[in-house]
Amino acid sequence: MTSIGGYIFRQLALVTLFVAGALTLLVSLIGSLRLIDFIVNRGLPVSVLFEMSTLNLPKFMAVVLPIAIFAAILAVYNKLANDSELVVMRAAGIGQLSLARPGLILGILGVLIGYALHLYLVPATTHAFKLQQFNYRNSFGSVLLQEQRFNTPGDGLTIYVRERSGEGELRGIFAHDSRDPERPVTYTAERGTASQSVEGTRVVLFNGSQQEVDRDSGRLTLFNFDQYSLDLSLIGEDISTRWREPEERFLDSLLWPGDGLHDRTYATQLIAEGHRRLASPLYILAFAAVAVAVLLSGDLNRRGQTSRILLAIALIFAIQVAALGLFNVSRRSLAIVPFSYALPVGAILLSIYWLVRNPR
């Protein structure tokens, strides 16, 4: 790369880092709102927010990276044109492809980073996020119970708490447990405390009663208790048998699903997701090529390049909409998968051709 090419590339890299960092921070903050609610209103430790937000960063980066590179190319090349630097470079004999090379190299680097994100970092961190989410849901099951609201932390279990006071202190408890459909049980208690053991979370009820209705005879059985332990560790799915969602799978388990019931049922969706992982990074280079081709082609316009910028945005929007449509259709028919690769490759080749045929 020449010194002029290095000068353009440094500006592109700095703007890309700034835009990517700002967008990642913004998306991360928006995605952390639910976790902030848990911390402020339900007592989860602050460290959970940072841990879970960090695990989500690769997924957010994979989303904002194409936008950051596209925005950087628009901003830098538009600045070079407005400052007449492109005019000076062309007058010095620098050709179209030489001017476009820094943007295309940035797009190629984005493709490499995109593959690292889509093929390893995103599925690895998403799987870790799901595991931690499951663990926290069981470890802090008691703090998920909001006061003066009918909580349904799991299928067949409804818990109402009139008031929370202190760490794990519950007052005015009503619980209906129908996890065993043959023996639904209703509990009421004046107060209770949440405790954590190796088996999971338990809510210990004090000064309450248990009501059970025999479905055959309709007879009500009622007995009072001074202390009773309600097990919450059975809430949720078994982590050892949990089906991995497509976003937390690596490429091999997507393109070649297993023999399990869920894998056979959703085999087409899994394979389509695998091809989306392979095709998505190519759109980064397509976005870069389209932006460079639109801004560098045509005559110099001293009134600015607003129309070209709007044209580049419209083209990228159309490509993105087409990509989403192809992915949705490919989840039902794998015959559409080749078009998911043809779209970005075609955009790249057409952009380079447009640069070559418009050397001005």
N, C-alpha and C positions, 0 to 999 in steps of 0.2 A: 504494500500500500504506500502511495506517495505521501509526501508531507502534507499536501492539500487534502488528500483522502483521510489521513490521520487527524487533521484538524476538524474535518466534518464529523468523523466517527466519534471523536471525543465529545463533541457537543451532543451528538445523538445519544451516546451512552449516559451522559450526565442527566439529560432530560428524561430518558427512560427510567433511570433509577429513581429520580424524584417523583415522576408520575406513578410508577409502580408502587413505591413506598407509600405515597399519599392515598392511593386507591385501596391498597391492601389494609392500611390502618383504618380507613373509613368503613370498608366492608367488615373488617374484624370487629369494630365497635358495634356496628349494627347487629352482627351475629351474636354478640355477647350480651345483648339486652336481657334475654331470658335467664342467662346465668347470673346477671346482676340482680335480677328479681329474686332468685333463689338465695343469694348471699345477703341481701338487705332484709328481706321479709321472712326468710325461712331458716336462717342460721348456718348456712354452709360456710366453711372457711374461705377467706379471700384467695388463698393459694389455688383453690379449685378454678377460679376465674382465669388466672394466668396459665394454668396447666392446660385447661380445655381450649383456651384461645390459641395457645401455641400449637396444639395439635391440628387446629383448623387452618393455620397459616398456609401450608402448601396448597390446600384446596382453593383458598382465596387467590393465591398467587397464580395458579393455573388459569383462573378466570380473568384476572386483570392484566396478565402479561401481553396478550395480543393487543389489547386496547392501549397499553402504555407505549408499546413500540410504534403502533400506528400514530398515536398522538405526538410522539417525539419526532417522527419523520415529518409530519405536517408542520409542526412548530419550527423545526430547525431549517428545513428547506424554504419555508415561507419567509423566515427571517433573512436567509441568505439572498433571496430574491428581492426583498424590500430594501436591503442595504446595498443592492447592486453588486454583491460579491459574486453571484452567479454570472453576471455580465462580464466581470473582469476575468473570471476563470475561463469562460468560453473564448474570450478574446485572446487569452494566452494559449489557446489551442487544445484545451481539455475537452474531450468528447463526452457524449451523453452517458455512455456506460461507465466511464471513469467517475463522473459526478454521481451516478446512481450506485456505484460499487459500495460506498460506506453504508448506505441504507440496506442494500441487499445482504451485506455481511452481517449487519445487525439482525436482520431477519433470520439468517442461517444460525447465528448464535441463539436466537430465541427458539428456533426449532429444537436445537440440542437441549436447551434448558427445559423446553416443553416436554420432550420425551422423558427426561429424568423425573419430571413432576408426575406426568400421567402414568408412566409405567412402574414407578417405584414409590416415590415419596407420598403421593396422594393416597393410593390404596393402603400403604403401611400406616400412615398417620390416621386415616379414617377408621381403620380396624382398631387401632389403639384407642381412638376416641370412643368408639362403640363399647369397647371393653370397660373403659373407665366410667362411661355413663352407666353401664349396668352395675358396676361395683358401687358407685356412689348412690345409685338408686336404692341398693340394698343396705349399704352401710349407714346411710342417712335417711332411711325410710320414714323415721318419725318426723323429721323436720319438713317433709313434703306435705304434712297434714296441715292445712290452713284452717284457722279458726273461723267459726260461724259459717261454715260451708260444708256441703256434703261432698267429701272427697272419695274418689273411686281409684285408689292406687293400683288396683288389679281387678281382673274379671271376677265377679261374684263377691266382691268385698266393698262395702260402703261404710265410711267412718265420718262421724260428725263430732267436732270438738268446739265447745262453747268458748273456751279461752285457753291461751297458752301463756304460761308464766315461768320465766327462768328457762334454763337449758333442759329441754326434754320434759318439762312439767306440763301436764294436760289436765283440764278441768271440764266437767260436764260432758262426758263421753257417751256417744251412742254409736254402736257398730252392728251391722248386719252382715253375717258371713254365710254366703250360699255357695262357697266353692265346692262343697259336697251337695249336689242338688237334692239328694235324698234326705239330708239332715240340715236344713237351714236353721241358723241359730242367731238370736238377737241378744246383744249385750248392752247394758247400761251401767254406768259407774260414776261416782262422784268425782273421782280424780284418777290420774294415772301417771306413770313415768315411763320413759323410753330407755331401754338399755340395749347395749350391743354385746353380743357374745360370738363365739366361733361359729355358731349355727346361723347367725344372722341377727336381725333386729326384732326385738320383742317389746310390746307395750304391756306393762304390768298394771292391771286394773285394781282399784281399791274401793271397798264398800259399794258393791254393785250387785247385779242380778243377771241371770242367764235364763232366756226363754226359748223353749223349743216346742214346736208343734208336730205331733205325729201325723203324717200325711194320711195314713190309713184310717185311724180312729178319730182324728181331729182333736185329740186330747192335748191340752197345753201343760207342759212340764215347766215349773218355775222353781228355781232355788236361788237363794242369796249366797253371796260369798264375801269374805273379807279381803281376799286377794286372789287374782286370777291372771294368768299369763296368756296374752294373745299374740300368736306368732305371725310376724310379717315377713319372715324370710322366704315364704313360699310365693310371694308376689313376684310376678314377672316370669320370664322364660329361663330355662336352664342354659347357662352360658356354654356348657359343653356340647349341647345339641342345637344351639342357635344356628339358623341358616344365614350364611354370609350374604349380605346384599351385594349387588353388582359393583357399587362404588368402593367397596372395601376388598375387592378381589384383585389378585394379580392377573397378568395377561394370560398365563397358561390355563388358569381355571375358568377364564371367560371364553376363550376360543375352543376349549375342550371341556365342556361341563361334565360333572360326575354322573353317577348312576342313581343318585338319590331322587326321591319323588319331586322335590322342588326344582332340582336341576333339570330334570326331564321336562317338567311343566313349563319352565321359563328358559328353555335352551335357546330359543330364537332371540329373546331379549338379551341373554348373556353374550351370545356371539356378536350381536349388533353392538353391544357396549364395548366389546374387545376391539372391534374395527373402529369404533369412534375414538378409542384411545390412540390407535395408530394414525388416524387421519387428522385428529385435532391439531397437533403441532404443525402440520403442513399449512394450516390456515394462518399461522403467524407470518410465514414467509410470503403467503399470498397477500395478506394485508400490507406488508411492507412493499412488495413489488407494485401493487396497485397504487399506493400512495406516491411512490417515487415516479411511476410512469405518468400519473396525472399532473404532478407538480412540475416535472421537467419537460413535458412535451408542450408544443405550441410556441407561439411568439411571446416576447416579453410584453407584459402589460403593466404600464406604470401606475395604473389606478389600483393595483393590488391583485391578489389571486383568490379573492373570496369565492368567486364562481367555481374555480378549480377545487378549492377546499370542500365546498358543498358537494361537488360532483364526486370527489373521493369518498366523502362520508356516505353519500347515497349508494355508491357501488359496494362499499363494505357492508352497509346495512342489508343490501339485497343478497350479498353472498352469505351473510350470517343467517338470514331468514331461510334461504335455500338449504343451508347446512342443517338447520334445525328440522326443516321439513323432511329432508332425506333421512335423517336419523330416526324420526318418528315412524316413517314408512318402513324403514329397514327393520324395525323391531317386529313388524308383522310379516315382512317378506325379505329374505336375505338376498334376493336377486337385485335389490336396489343398492347393495353395499358397494359395488364398483363405482357407482356415481359419486359416493362420498369421497373417494380418492380423486376422481376425475375433476371434480369441481375446483379444489384448490390448485391442483397441477395445471389445469387449464387456465386459471386466473394468472398463475405465475408465468406461463409461456406466452400468453397474450400480452401481458404487461411488458415483458422483455422485447417482444416483437414490436410493440408500439414505441418503445424507446429507440430501437434500431431504425425504424422507418421514419422517425421524426428527429433527425439529427440537429435541428436548430436549437 
